[in-house]
């Protein structure tokens, strides 16, 4: 993982997410790019110096966050973009090649009832970049046990698994696979990709109304340090395709969640 991107939100705890990313990056020798996106509406953009003032305010906020972080030996750079965060992420990814996004569940949303806020939900929903969602207050530690949950064993491109493979190799992680049969599953769903199977010697099968409920059923028994799921339109975070937020009543994880993107799902 050469390049890691950390979106910086308005939260007072933004420095804690960045510190987590720095600690993680230290393990892999990664560079970190931090990004705070701001938008200027058409009406406001006509006002003199408004864009410049917003830019300066953004720089001041990022500097304040950086001042609270122990950067260790990690190279931290600022990636700026004016406009929509998703387009900004895609442009930065195109220019730099982002291997992983590390972010808090609610990057710019202060509603406590939400797991994924509008900004973080859009990132998971609308980008193909692997994303590590780190709960508030989480202190970095190596991932020794990983639960990988899925409702379909079909993976069109084995490179989707690269972040998980790198984590397993770095920490000698034990990966448990959880195959959740949900209503309407097909015979093709039962054909588990060999690259995925090769990551683990343990496969548990479960029948549940949703992948999330399958995870709830087996989470305590597996006691993972990391939950890994796949970004599918009809998968773990399928509610994101109805709106850009996920309430805690529909999903909550007390451990980091690695979201791997299944392209053209």
C-alpha positions in Angstrom: 0.0 0.0 0.0 2.0 2.9 -1.3 -0.5 5.8 -1.0 -3.2 6.2 1.7 -5.7 9.0 1.6 -7.3 10.4 4.7 -10.4 12.7 4.3 -10.3 15.4 7.0 -13.7 16.4 8.3 -14.8 19.1 10.7 -14.8 16.8 13.8 -12.7 17.7 16.7 -11.5 14.1 16.7 -10.1 14.4 13.1 -6.6 14.2 14.4 -7.3 10.8 16.0 -8.3 9.3 12.7 -5.2 10.7 11.1 -3.0 9.4 13.9 -4.5 5.9 13.3 -3.7 6.3 9.6 -0.1 7.3 10.5 0.3 4.3 12.8 -1.1 2.0 10.1 1.1 3.6 7.4 4.2 3.0 9.5 3.7 -0.7 9.1 3.6 -0.6 5.3 5.9 2.3 4.6 3.0 4.2 3.0 2.7 7.9 2.2 -0.3 9.7 3.5 -2.3 12.3 1.6 -4.9 14.3 3.7 -7.8 16.0 2.0 -10.3 18.5 3.2 -12.8 19.3 0.5 -14.8 22.6 0.4 -17.3 23.8 -2.2 -18.2 27.3 -3.4 -21.7 27.7 -4.6 -22.3 29.7 -7.9 -23.8 32.6 -6.0 -21.0 32.8 -3.5 -18.3 32.3 -6.0 -19.0 35.8 -7.4 -18.1 37.4 -4.1 -14.6 38.8 -4.0 -12.0 36.6 -2.4 -14.6 34.1 -1.1 -12.8 31.1 -2.6 -9.4 32.3 -1.3 -10.8 32.8 2.2 -12.3 29.3 2.2 -9.0 27.9 1.0 -7.1 29.7 3.8 -9.6 28.5 6.4 -9.1 24.9 5.1 -5.3 25.2 5.4 -5.6 26.5 8.9 -7.8 23.6 9.9 -5.5 21.0 8.4 -2.5 22.6 10.1 -4.3 22.4 13.4 -5.0 18.7 12.8 -1.4 18.0 11.8 -0.1 19.8 14.9 -1.8 17.2 17.1 -0.4 14.2 15.3 2.9 12.3 15.8 3.9 11.9 12.2 6.8 9.5 13.1 8.6 8.9 9.8 5.6 8.9 7.6 5.4 11.4 4.7 2.2 13.4 5.0 1.1 15.6 2.1 -2.0 17.7 1.5 -4.2 17.0 -1.5 -6.6 19.8 -2.2 -9.7 19.9 -4.4 -12.5 22.4 -4.9 -15.9 20.8 -5.4 -17.6 17.5 -4.8 -15.6 15.1 -2.6 -16.3 12.0 -4.8 -15.1 13.7 -7.9 -12.1 15.0 -5.9 -11.2 11.6 -4.7 -11.5 10.1 -8.2 -9.2 12.8 -9.6 -6.6 12.4 -6.9 -6.8 8.6 -7.4 -6.2 9.1 -11.1 -3.2 11.4 -10.5 -1.6 9.6 -7.6 -3.0 6.1 -7.4 -4.7 5.7 -4.0 -4.4 2.2 -2.5 -6.5 2.8 0.6 -8.8 5.4 2.1 -8.8 5.6 5.9 -11.7 7.5 7.4 -14.0 7.8 10.4 -17.6 6.5 9.9 -19.0 10.1 10.1 -16.4 12.3 8.5 -18.5 15.5 8.4 -21.7 14.4 10.2 -22.3 15.0 13.9 -25.6 13.0 14.1 -24.8 10.4 16.8 -27.5 8.0 15.4 -25.6 7.6 12.2 -22.9 5.0 11.5 -22.1 6.3 8.0 -22.8 10.0 7.6 -23.6 11.6 4.2 -20.0 12.3 3.3 -18.5 8.9 4.4 -21.5 7.1 2.9 -20.9 8.8 -0.5 -17.3 7.7 -0.4 -18.1 4.1 0.2 -21.0 4.1 -2.3 -19.5 6.1 -5.2 -15.8 5.2 -5.3 -14.0 1.9 -6.2 -11.1 2.6 -3.7 -10.7 0.2 -0.8 -11.8 1.9 2.4 -10.9 1.3 6.0 -13.6 2.7 8.3 -12.2 3.3 11.8 -14.6 3.8 14.7 -14.3 6.8 16.9 -11.7 6.4 19.6 -10.0 3.3 18.1 -6.4 3.0 18.9 -4.3 1.3 16.2 -3.2 -2.3 16.7 -2.2 -5.0 14.3 -5.1 -7.1 12.8 -4.5 -10.7 14.1 -8.0 -12.0 13.5 -10.2 -11.0 10.5 -13.7 -12.0 9.7 -14.5 -11.7 6.0 -18.2 -11.9 5.3 -19.9 -12.2 1.9 -23.2 -13.3 0.3 -21.7 -14.3 -3.1 -18.4 -16.1 -3.8 -18.2 -14.5 -7.2 -15.3 -12.1 -7.7 -14.6 -10.9 -11.3 -11.1 -9.7 -10.5 -8.9 -11.3 -7.8 -7.0 -8.0 -7.4 -10.0 -6.8 -5.4 -8.4 -8.9 -2.6 -5.0 -7.2 -2.6 -5.5 -5.0 0.5 -6.7 -8.0 2.5 -3.7 -10.1 1.2 -1.3 -7.4 2.2 -2.7 -7.1 5.7 -2.7 -10.9 6.1 1.0 -11.1 5.0 2.1 -8.2 7.2 0.4 -9.3 10.4 0.2 -13.1 9.8 -3.5 -12.6 10.3 -6.0 -15.5 10.7 -8.8 -15.0 8.3 -12.2 -16.6 8.9 -14.6 -16.7 5.9 -18.3 -16.3 6.6 -20.5 -17.2 3.6 -24.1 -15.9 4.3 -26.8 -17.4 2.1 -29.5 -14.8 1.8 -32.9 -15.2 0.2 -32.7 -15.4 -3.5 -29.1 -16.6 -3.7 -28.1 -18.4 -6.9 -26.0 -21.4 -7.8 -23.3 -19.0 -9.1 -23.2 -17.4 -5.6 -22.2 -20.7 -4.2 -19.1 -20.9 -6.3 -16.5 -19.3 -4.1 -13.5 -17.6 -5.8 -10.4 -19.7 -5.3 -8.3 -16.7 -4.4 -10.7 -15.9 -1.6 -10.7 -19.5 -0.4 -6.9 -19.5 -0.5 -6.8 -16.8 2.2 -8.3 -19.0 4.9 -8.6 -22.6 6.0 -11.9 -21.8 7.8 -15.2 -21.4 6.1 -18.5 -21.0 8.0 -21.8 -21.0 6.2 -24.9 -19.4 7.5 -28.5 -18.7 6.3 -29.8 -15.2 7.3 -32.1 -12.5 5.8 -29.0 -10.3 5.3 -25.2 -10.5 5.4 -25.2 -8.1 8.3 -27.5 -10.4 10.4 -25.1 -13.3 9.5 -22.2 -11.2 10.9 -24.2 -10.4 14.0 -24.8 -14.1 14.6 -21.2 -15.1 14.3 -19.3 -12.0 15.4 -18.9 -12.9 19.1 -17.7 -16.4 18.3 -15.0 -15.2 15.9 -14.1 -12.1 17.9 -12.3 -10.4 15.0 -10.0 -7.3 15.1 -11.2 -6.4 11.6 -14.4 -7.0 9.7 -13.9 -7.2 5.9 -16.9 -6.9 3.6 -17.5 -6.2 -0.1 -19.0 -3.2 -1.7 -21.9 -4.6 -3.8 -25.0 -2.8 -4.9 -27.1 -5.6 -3.3 -24.6 -6.5 -0.6 -23.5 -5.6 2.9 -24.2 -1.8 2.6 -27.1 -2.1 0.2 -29.1 0.5 2.1 -26.5 3.1 0.7 -28.1 2.7 -2.7 -31.4 4.1 -1.2 -29.7 7.0 0.5 -26.1 8.1 1.5 -26.4 7.4 5.2 -26.5 4.3 7.4 -28.2 4.5 10.8 -26.6 2.7 13.7 -29.9 0.9 14.1 -29.2 -0.8 10.7 -25.4 -1.4 11.2 -22.8 -0.7 13.8 -19.3 -2.2 14.2 -17.0 -1.6 17.2 -14.0 -2.7 15.2 -12.5 -1.3 11.9 -14.3 -2.3 8.7 -12.4 -2.9 5.5 -14.7 -2.4 2.5 -13.4 -4.0 -0.7 -15.0 -2.8 -3.9 -16.5 -5.2 -6.4 -16.4 -3.3 -9.7 -19.3 -3.4 -12.1 -21.5 -5.3 -9.6 
